[in-house]
């Protein structure tokens, strides 16, 4: 048995998020292109007699370490009778539309599976902890549809140079869904294009949507400020909100352009969370 395992919990980004309907049970039906970034939280699982969680890091304030944390809820899906001392270094802002909690839970499951040498829970069990958890189990470009249970790897997605911006506010997802005026929108095309380059891919993204963006901006005008700031900075090809907010994504041609934009926005908005990153390619 392995004594200690570490796992990376990357930021999950919705490059597209089309809300295509609402089921009779209240769940919304989505069609989303999801990618992951090279920034995220760090998870450590170490053999112990009991199951516990310690939270630290620059974004740890307000993150629970008790049974309400999604990491411990995910651990409860594993076979009982074993313990682990779990540690979370929280680098991503919480409740920010980039799947931080779900990615942490997914990384916890991967770590515990290796630590205890046991199988991972079934996708059906994972979905009970949230629509983002199944997609976070495999941090590669994926198309996520249904209520999060329909997943398929997407080929030819290029690496993107991005800037992530969050005004350090929390936007509850249920409130955003409630504020939406239209929940029956078209999804992406059945067959996605075979993008030939980064510019081809970004051009296609420009014709896609985040159907939650308008409602989130109405609830939290700070999100509109982030989008405006990104669009105004030199070299930004595209600006869009991720998930239900409040994190916004700016896409840049080069990594240097993203880093320069990071320094510019940090100087203008010192209270925002601003970080340059890269996404994982297919």
C-alpha positions in Angstrom: 0.0 0.0 0.0 1.3 3.5 -0.9 1.9 5.7 2.2 1.4 9.1 0.6 -0.1 10.3 -2.7 -0.4 13.8 -4.2 -2.8 14.9 -6.9 -3.4 18.1 -8.9 -6.9 19.5 -9.0 -6.9 21.8 -12.1 -9.3 24.6 -12.8 -12.2 23.5 -15.0 -13.2 25.9 -17.7 -16.4 26.0 -19.7 -15.3 27.5 -23.1 -18.9 27.0 -24.2 -22.0 26.5 -22.0 -25.3 26.2 -23.8 -28.3 25.6 -21.7 -30.6 23.6 -23.9 -33.6 22.7 -21.6 -34.9 21.9 -18.2 -36.1 18.5 -17.1 -39.3 17.8 -15.1 -37.2 17.2 -12.0 -35.7 20.7 -12.2 -32.3 19.7 -13.5 -31.0 21.9 -16.4 -29.7 20.2 -19.6 -26.4 21.5 -20.9 -24.1 21.2 -23.8 -20.6 22.4 -22.9 -17.0 22.2 -24.2 -14.8 21.8 -21.1 -11.1 22.2 -20.8 -8.7 22.3 -17.9 -5.9 24.7 -16.9 -2.4 24.3 -15.5 -3.4 26.3 -12.4 -5.3 24.6 -9.6 -5.3 23.2 -6.1 -3.0 20.6 -4.6 -4.3 17.5 -2.8 -2.3 15.2 -0.5 -3.6 11.9 0.9 -1.5 10.1 3.5 -2.2 6.8 5.3 -3.9 7.3 8.7 -6.3 5.5 11.0 -9.0 8.1 10.5 -10.3 10.2 7.7 -9.6 13.9 8.2 -9.1 17.1 6.1 -6.8 20.0 6.6 -7.2 23.2 4.4 -4.6 25.8 3.8 -3.4 28.1 1.1 -4.1 31.6 -0.2 -7.8 30.9 -0.9 -8.5 28.7 2.2 -10.6 31.3 4.0 -14.2 30.1 4.3 -13.5 26.6 2.9 -14.9 24.1 5.3 -12.8 21.2 6.6 -15.7 19.2 8.0 -18.1 16.7 6.4 -19.7 19.5 4.3 -16.6 19.7 2.2 -17.1 17.9 -1.2 -13.7 16.1 -0.8 -15.0 14.2 2.3 -18.3 13.6 0.6 -16.4 12.1 -2.3 -14.2 10.0 0.0 -17.4 8.6 1.6 -18.2 7.0 -1.8 -15.1 4.8 -1.5 -15.1 1.4 0.3 -15.4 1.9 4.1 -12.9 0.9 6.8 -9.8 2.8 5.7 -8.5 6.2 6.8 -6.4 9.0 5.3 -5.1 12.4 6.3 -6.2 14.6 3.5 -4.6 18.0 2.9 -5.9 20.7 0.5 -3.8 23.6 -0.6 -6.5 26.0 -1.9 -5.2 28.2 -4.7 -8.4 28.7 -6.7 -11.2 31.0 -5.5 -14.2 29.1 -4.2 -17.7 29.2 -5.8 -16.2 30.8 -8.9 -17.4 28.8 -11.9 -14.2 26.9 -12.5 -15.1 23.7 -10.7 -12.8 24.1 -7.8 -14.7 21.9 -5.3 -15.5 19.3 -7.9 -12.0 19.2 -9.2 -10.7 18.9 -5.6 -13.2 16.0 -5.0 -12.1 14.3 -8.2 -8.4 14.6 -7.3 -9.2 13.2 -3.9 -10.8 10.2 -5.4 -7.9 9.6 -7.7 -5.5 9.9 -4.8 -7.5 7.6 -2.5 -7.9 5.0 -5.3 -4.1 4.9 -5.5 -3.5 5.1 -1.8 -5.9 2.3 -0.9 -5.6 0.3 -4.1 -9.4 0.3 -4.7 -11.6 1.0 -7.7 -13.1 4.4 -8.3 -16.9 5.0 -7.7 -19.2 4.6 -10.6 -20.2 7.6 -12.7 -23.7 7.4 -11.4 -22.5 7.8 -7.8 -20.2 10.7 -8.8 -23.1 12.6 -10.4 -25.0 12.6 -7.1 -22.3 15.0 -5.8 -22.7 17.5 -8.7 -22.8 17.8 -12.4 -19.1 18.8 -12.7 -17.6 15.9 -10.7 -17.7 13.3 -13.5 -16.0 15.5 -16.1 -13.3 16.5 -13.5 -12.3 12.8 -13.2 -10.5 13.0 -16.6 -9.0 16.5 -16.9 -8.8 16.6 -20.7 -10.9 18.5 -23.3 -14.4 17.0 -23.2 -17.9 17.6 -24.4 -20.3 17.5 -21.4 -24.0 17.2 -22.1 -27.2 16.1 -20.4 -27.0 17.0 -16.8 -23.3 16.2 -16.8 -23.5 12.5 -17.3 -22.8 12.4 -21.0 -19.1 12.8 -21.6 -16.9 12.4 -24.7 -13.3 13.3 -25.3 -12.9 16.0 -27.9 -9.9 15.8 -30.4 -8.0 18.6 -31.9 -8.5 21.1 -29.1 -5.4 23.3 -29.1 -3.6 24.6 -26.1 -4.7 28.1 -25.3 -2.9 31.0 -23.6 -5.4 32.4 -21.1 -5.9 34.9 -18.4 -8.3 34.1 -15.6 -9.9 37.0 -13.8 -12.3 36.9 -10.8 -13.5 39.9 -8.8 -13.5 37.8 -5.7 -17.3 37.5 -5.4 -19.4 34.4 -5.1 -22.3 33.9 -7.4 -24.6 31.0 -6.4 -25.4 28.8 -9.3 -29.1 28.3 -8.4 -29.6 32.0 -8.4 -28.1 32.4 -11.8 -30.3 29.6 -13.2 -33.4 31.3 -11.6 -32.5 34.6 -13.2 -32.2 33.2 -16.7 -35.0 34.2 -19.0 -34.5 31.5 -21.6 -33.5 27.9 -20.8 -34.3 26.4 -24.2 -31.4 27.4 -26.4 -29.6 25.5 -29.3 -26.6 23.4 -28.4 -23.4 23.0 -30.3 -23.5 21.2 -33.6 -23.8 17.4 -33.4 -20.4 17.0 -34.9 -17.8 19.5 -33.7 -15.4 21.0 -36.3 -11.9 19.6 -36.9 -10.0 22.8 -35.9 -6.8 23.2 -37.9 -5.2 25.8 -35.6 -5.5 27.9 -32.5 -6.9 30.8 -34.5 -9.4 28.6 -36.2 -10.5 27.3 -32.8 -10.8 30.7 -31.3 -12.8 32.0 -34.3 -15.2 29.1 -33.8 -15.5 29.9 -30.1 -16.5 33.4 -31.0 -19.8 32.0 -32.4 -20.5 30.0 -29.3 -22.0 31.1 -26.0 -22.3 30.9 -22.2 -26.0 31.1 -21.8 -25.6 31.9 -18.1 -23.4 34.9 -18.6 -26.2 37.5 -19.0 -28.0 36.4 -15.9 -24.8 36.3 -13.9 -23.9 39.8 -15.0 -27.3 41.1 -14.0 -26.9 39.6 -10.6 -23.3 40.7 -10.2 -22.3 43.6 -12.4 -18.6 43.0 -11.3 -18.6 40.2 -13.9 -19.4 42.7 -16.6 -16.5 44.8 -15.3 -14.1 41.8 -15.6 -15.2 41.1 -19.2 -14.9 44.8 -20.2 -11.4 44.9 -18.6 -10.3 41.8 -20.5 -11.7 43.0 -23.8 -9.8 46.3 -23.4 -6.4 44.8 -22.6 -4.0 44.5 -25.6 -3.9 41.1 -27.3 -7.2 39.6 -25.9 -8.9 37.6 -28.7 -12.0 36.5 -26.7 -13.4 37.2 -23.3 -16.1 34.9 -21.8 -17.4 33.9 -18.4 -16.8 30.3 -17.2 -19.6 28.2 -15.7 -22.0 30.2 -13.6 -19.3 32.8 -12.8 -17.8 34.8 -11.5 -14.4 33.8 -13.2 -13.9 35.2 -16.7 -11.5 33.8 -19.3 -9.4 35.9 -21.7 -7.8 34.1 -24.6 -4.5 35.4 -26.0 -2.3 34.5 -29.0 0.9 34.1 -26.9 1.8 33.3 -23.3 3.8 36.5 -23.1 0.7 38.6 -24.1 -1.3 36.9 -21.3 1.5 37.5 -18.8 1.7 41.2 -19.8 -2.1 41.5 -19.5 -1.9 39.8 -16.0 0.5 42.5 -14.8 -1.7 45.3 -16.3 -4.9 44.1 -14.7 -3.2 43.4 -11.3 -2.0 47.0 -11.2 -5.4 48.4 -12.1 -7.5 46.0 -10.0 -5.3 44.9 -7.0 -8.2 43.2 -5.2 -9.1 40.9 -8.1 -7.8 37.4 -8.5 -5.8 37.5 -11.8 -3.6 34.7 -13.1 -2.2 33.7 -16.5 -2.4 30.1 -17.4 -2.5 27.5 -20.2 -5.2 25.0 -21.0 -4.6 21.3 -21.7 -4.7 20.3 -25.4 -6.3 17.1 -26.6 
